Amino acid sequence: MSDRSTAGQKIAFLGTGKIGEALLSGLLRAGTSPADVLVTARRAERATELADRYGVTTVTNAEAAKLADTLILAVKPQDMGTLLDELAEHVAADKLVVSAAAGIPTAWFEERLAPGTPVVRVMPNTPVLVDEGMSVISGGSHATEAHLARTEAIFRSVGKALRVPESQQDAATALSGSGPAYFYFLVEAMIDAGILLGLPRQVAHELIVQSAIGASVMLRDSGEHPVKLREAVTSPAGTTIAAIRELENHGVRAALLGALEAARDRSRELAGGGK
């Protein structure tokens, strides 16, 4: 059954790349009727593909702005200006505009849309593709509790959603928006280490990936602090503490802190129009 926050509402997806399509399919699986979903696409063949696959209605951007109650803007940040130029005159102030583009503040949209238009900014991450996403939600100056609840209902169809003040969005982008890449990087390095230690690549891959899944589930479900979970694996004078010492000697913790600060700073640059 669809969430009451979105029941009876028409939702339009403007931009149906990987993230946009993942949101669309997740919302339909959660119980939203295809009759209540509109999509736009640059190419006619893409529009036909989406209509055939999901049973949704494909429309122009202007039609989406006129017909939908909620507009999900899922285009790339560099394409958002062009989209807003096309949409602005068609978006009434009672529409909810949700941006899933990194680095663009709600004030940027509010300046270009009708006065009083509610805008919600969301930073999803790529695990929305497997319904395990983490979406960070911030309301603009005109967004009400109802607007935030409606946005949460949409993004919870593909994982978890968490509200934060917009001032924390750059930090959240560094942690969860970019976060999957850090884990992939670590897994890649550990698989290479397994090969160096004499394991076949596929064996190393299976060992590390399942270890990562198991550790993640324990973190989520145990309620324990990660330090306690790590200590449970770390026997006195054992193999794990020898490895932890090497990680500390090579400054891995400090490198992670520096990496996340760099990601946060880059998010701020993008928000300020940086290239």
C-alpha positions, -999 to +999 in steps of 0.1 A: +000+000+000+013+035-009+022+059+019-006+082+029+017+112+023+017+104-014-017+088-018-037+105-045-008+127-055+006+128-090+044+126-090+065+135-120+101+124-125+121+149-146+153+130-154+152+093-155+188+081-155+199+054-131+189+072-099+156+086-114+146+052-127+155+035-094+133+060-075+105+054-100+106+017-098+109+017-060+079+039-057+058+016-079+069-014-059+059+004-027+023+005-041+020+038-060-002+034-090+014+039-124-016+061-132-002+086-106+033+088-121+045+109-149+080+108-164+099+130-189+128+119-211+150+138-236+148+110-262+116+096-276+129+060-275+137+064-238+102+077-231+087+047-249+110+023-230+098+037-196+061+037-206+064+001-218+084-011-187+064+006-160+030+016-174+036+052-166+026+082-187+054+101-205+050+139-209+069+170-216+086+190-189+060+217-192+032+192-189+048+176-159+050+209-142+013+216-148-001+182-140+019+168-111+017+177-074+053+167-068+082+173-092+113+151-087+142+169-104+168+141-110+189+156-137+227+163-134+236+195-115+251+210-147+217+205-164+196+220-137+198+256-149+185+247-183+157+226-168+146+254-144+146+280-173+121+257-191+100+249-160+098+281-140+068+297-158+048+265-155+054+257-118+027+270-096+035+279-060+015+250-046+037+224-063+064+206-043+097+206-060+122+180-049+158+183-061+181+152-061+210+171-076+242+174-055+254+207-043+225+230-053+209+247-023+171+252-020+176+290-022+188+286-057+155+271-067+134+295-047+150+324-065+139+310-099+104+297-090+072+314-080+074+331-046+065+306-018+072+275-038+082+247-014+115+231-023+131+200-007+167+191-013+177+154-012+211+137-014+205+100-023+233+075-029+237+048-055+225+019-033+190+032-041+195+009-071+192-021-048+166-006-024+193+000+003+199+038-003+205+065+022+188+097+013+194+129+033+166+154+032+165+191+039+136+215+035+138+250+021+123+281+036+087+273+024+087+235+029+063+223+056+061+192+077+037+177+051+062+184+023+090+167+041+068+137+050+058+134+013+095+135+003+104+109+029+077+086+017+091+087-018+127+081-009+120+054+018+107+033-011+144+027-020+160+026+014+163+049+044+157+087+046+171+111+073+163+147+078+191+172+085+194+210+085+205+222+051+237+235+066+247+199+071+240+187+036+277+192+024+289+170+053+261+144+046+272+144+009+307+136+020+296+108+042+267+090+025+264+106-009+301+097-018+303+070+010+297+039-012+328+048-032+350+046-001+338+011+007+343+000-029+378+015-027+386-004+005+371-037-008+392-033-040+424-028-020+416-058+003+409-080-028+443-070-042+459-078-008+442-113-010+458-119-044+492-107-030+488-133-002+482-161-028+445-163-031+427-165-065+409-132-073+374-148-072+381-164-038+395-131-024+364-113-038+339-137-022+357-136+011+358-098+013+324-091-001+306-115+023+327-102+052+316-066+043+280-076+041+281-095+074+299-066+091+274-041+078+244-062+090+260-065+125+266-028+126+230-022+117+213-048+138+234-052+169+231-016+182+268-019+193+294+008+188+318-001+160+347+000+185+330-028+205+325-049+174+361-044+163+374-052+198+354-085+197+375-096+167+408-083+181+424-109+203+455-101+224+487-105+203+466-119+175+464-114+137+438-086+138+457-063+162+488-067+141+468-055+111+452-027+130+487-015+141+498-013+105+467+006+095+474+031+123+511+033+114+501+042+078+477+069+089+446+053+075+423+070+101+438+104+094+436+098+056+399+090+059+393+122+079+412+142+053+393+125+024+359+133+039+369+169+046+380+172+009+346+158-002+327+183+020+348+212+007+342+202-029+305+200-022+306+236-009+325+246-040+298+231-063+271+248-043+289+281-049+290+275-086+325+260-087+336+240-117 
